[in-house]
Amino acid sequence: MIVTIFLIIVCLIVLIVLWHLLNNIVKLIVNSIVGLLLLGVVKVLNIFPALGFEQIEIGWLSVLVCAIAGIPGAILLMILHVFGLV
């Protein structure tokens, strides 16, 4: 009887942990996609040349930063581009 109750509690804990993990993974994937789209929209709309800066280049490193960091990564790349560091 005690073993059964213990196993039910362990299964519930595992389910709760998996639920939170899957929710966070979905949020990270959405954040990465939105970050990549933001960087692409900035390039397509020629926002930087309109402000007097060079066009932002999207290379494999920019895509990697946006895929890992998402929206904050895209904003960081834009800030670094304004200061001429990227």
C-alpha positions, 0 to 999 in steps of 0.5 A, spaced: 500 500 500 505 504 501 509 503 495 503 504 491 502 511 494 509 512 493 509 511 486 503 515 484 506 521 488 513 520 484 508 519 477 505 526 479 511 529 480 514 527 474 508 529 470 508 536 473 516 537 471 515 534 464 509 539 464 513 545 466 519 543 461 514 542 455 511 549 456 518 552 457 521 549 451 515 552 447 516 559 449 523 558 447 522 556 440 516 561 439 521 566 442 527 564 437 522 564 431 520 571 433 527 574 434 529 571 427 523 574 424 524 581 427 531 581 424 529 579 418 523 584 418 529 590 420 533 587 414 527 587 409 524 594 411 531 597 410 530 600 417 538 601 418 539 605 411 533 609 413 537 611 419 543 613 416 547 606 418 549 600 413 545 595 412 545 589 417 548 583 415 544 576 417 550 571 417 550 564 420 552 567 427 547 572 427 542 566 426 545 562 431 545 568 436 537 569 435 536 562 435 539 561 442 537 568 445 531 570 441 528 577 441 533 579 446 539 577 441 536 580 435 535 587 439 543 586 442 545 584 435 541 591 432 545 595 438 551 592 436 550 594 429 549 601 431 555 602 435 559 598 429 561 592 433 558 587 428 
